[in-house]
Amino acid sequence: MIIETEKYYIPNKRRVILLPIAWREEFNIDVEDHVLIGLNENEIIISPDSVLETEFAKPAKVYKKGELTIPKSIDEQLEPKPHQLLVDPVNKCFYLSPVN
């Protein structure tokens, strides 16, 4: 079951997304932890696990208040339209998926 959030990411802008605290706690992601950010077609996957089978997987640090910077090399691969932050509680990861 995928859960929609009210958070959006726009490629080629600021390259920052805030991960909701409730889900960071659920996935055991703390400030200063590293997560993996990967690209699967036109969707970004953010996972606390060290195993992420996607193209262009890059590590990134979680900063205060859950701020996460999307690597430029991944951001440049996305279509320039809004992407909604989705939560996958089963696989314990986040998605930035294009809005239709």
LOBA-650367 format. One line per field, with one value per residue (C-alpha): residue in one letter; x, y, z. Coordinates in nm, 3 decimals. Example, Ala and Ser with C-alpha at 12.3 -4.5 7.8 and 13.67 -1.06 7.14 Angstrom:
type = A S
x = 1.230 1.367
y = -0.450 -0.106
z = 0.780 0.714
END
This chain:
type = M I I E T E K Y Y I P N K R R V I L L P I A W R E E F N I D V E D H V L I G L N E N E I I I S P D S V L E T E F A K P A K V Y K K G E L T I P K S I D E Q L E P K P H Q L L V D P V N K C F Y L S P V N
x = 0.000 0.151 0.067 0.050 0.189 0.131 0.499 0.624 0.961 1.026 1.335 1.595 1.495 1.630 1.694 1.572 1.286 1.175 1.106 0.816 0.929 0.666 0.794 1.160 1.095 0.906 1.199 1.461 1.617 1.786 1.952 2.306 2.211 2.282 2.017 2.046 1.884 1.829 1.658 1.410 1.283 1.142 1.096 1.336 1.358 1.489 1.580 1.752 1.872 2.215 2.073 1.901 1.884 1.833 2.033 2.251 2.221 2.396 2.430 2.297 2.291 1.970 2.001 1.804 1.427 1.459 1.602 1.752 1.936 1.880 2.213 2.244 2.328 1.992 1.793 1.913 1.764 1.407 1.132 1.087 0.745 0.633 0.700 0.493 0.652 0.501 0.565 0.594 0.562 0.598 0.938 1.032 1.118 1.005 0.930 0.931 0.688 0.580 0.238 0.013
y = 0.000 0.331 0.640 0.984 1.288 1.658 1.712 1.777 1.798 2.000 1.890 2.148 2.381 2.366 1.984 1.948 1.740 1.712 1.358 1.349 1.282 1.014 0.806 0.874 0.738 0.440 0.359 0.432 0.721 0.977 1.311 1.251 0.904 0.820 0.690 0.571 0.768 0.586 0.642 0.400 0.537 0.880 0.802 0.854 0.590 0.688 0.393 0.358 0.011 -0.039 -0.253 -0.057 -0.201 0.105 0.311 0.590 0.494 0.758 0.800 1.117 1.249 1.338 1.684 1.859 1.841 1.555 1.768 1.561 1.696 1.505 1.456 1.676 1.376 1.217 1.542 1.609 1.276 1.369 1.525 1.890 1.845 1.810 1.481 1.381 1.224 0.880 0.642 0.263 0.125 -0.237 -0.185 0.098 0.350 0.677 0.753 1.080 1.000 1.229 1.385 1.307
z = 0.000 -0.111 0.098 -0.063 0.118 0.064 -0.020 -0.372 -0.540 -0.855 -1.051 -1.153 -0.868 -0.514 -0.513 -0.151 -0.009 0.354 0.473 0.723 1.080 1.146 0.855 0.935 1.284 1.141 0.909 1.182 0.989 1.214 1.144 1.012 0.880 0.518 0.280 -0.076 -0.354 -0.680 -1.011 -1.165 -1.498 -1.403 -1.034 -0.743 -0.472 -0.128 0.091 0.429 0.327 0.181 -0.100 -0.372 -0.721 -0.936 -1.180 -1.046 -0.675 -0.462 -0.084 0.077 0.432 0.614 0.769 1.041 1.015 0.765 0.485 0.205 -0.099 -0.422 -0.605 -0.914 -1.136 -1.045 -1.056 -1.411 -1.528 -1.429 -1.637 -1.532 -1.373 -1.010 -0.833 -0.530 -0.223 -0.164 0.126 0.092 0.448 0.333 0.166 0.407 0.140 -0.016 -0.382 -0.570 -0.846 -1.133 -1.098 -1.393
END
